[in-house]
């Protein structure tokens, strides 16, 4: 009898342990299956550009003023997380990308967007710890040419890739490198913006000025071998942030098109499907589970004479359900 009671006690303890583990697992992944809820950015004149998310469901947003905002899982407000300082040297921010494998949050830092030239101030890529927010790495772009570091991607081997919209260049930073390396440059790359890898390592970019989605061709030894313009099922309008969602599929934010589209590449063609429209100049998109999140840049308040000087109001990260199968 005592042996039976002891066995029952062990079974009960094991069952309780399994139940607690299951509940913990549910709590850990609840943010991946939650209903879409918009997220307000706690700041004024934020003018967000890029957006990214990490494996835990934290959402990070770059801003024109240099602050990186973070929304924790389930939060409806993104709070200032990393602010510009003399130590980190953050300027106006474009691309932002969570690199879970290396525990880093990468961002593109540029001289004031739309402001006068700042002597001695250069564009750079900066990497911050995802756990502490402390600056870990910083790489300056070569001086001598106009530079707008726009977006970022990380290859399977850990190499960081960055686009320079202004001078039509793509740079790489190899793991443990002390400086960036020029991968490609050319007039046909002027306007390059979003950059992302397919699951098989194929590299894709879009061009915000030429309204193109392109495959970056590489020779057998990995060097640049030109571009292939994909034939699109419908036109794109101001393609910007590009995020992989499996296979050769990507979420693409289109600023002047005020939408987020799904890009599905097959060979030299790409099917373009609108999955969220009605946005106010949307430069960035990310996903958390079955939910997409897009920034609204409200860029007209910076450049449209009819809007300049007016209050742009609150900045909102728009949430929306993603199509089944993503």
Secondary structure by P-SEA (a helix, b strand, c coil): caaaaaaaaaaaaaaaaaaaaaaaaaaaaccccccbbbbbbcccccccccccccccbbbbbbccccbbbbbcccccccccccccccccccccccbbbbcccccbbbbbbbcccccccccccccbbbbbbccccccccccccccccccccccccccccbbbbbbbccccbbbbbcccccccccccccccccccccccccccbbbbbbbccccbbbbbbbcccccccbbbbcccccccccccbbbbccccbbbbbbccccbbbbbbbcccbbbbbbccccccccccccccccbbbbbbccccccccccccccccccccbbbbbccccc
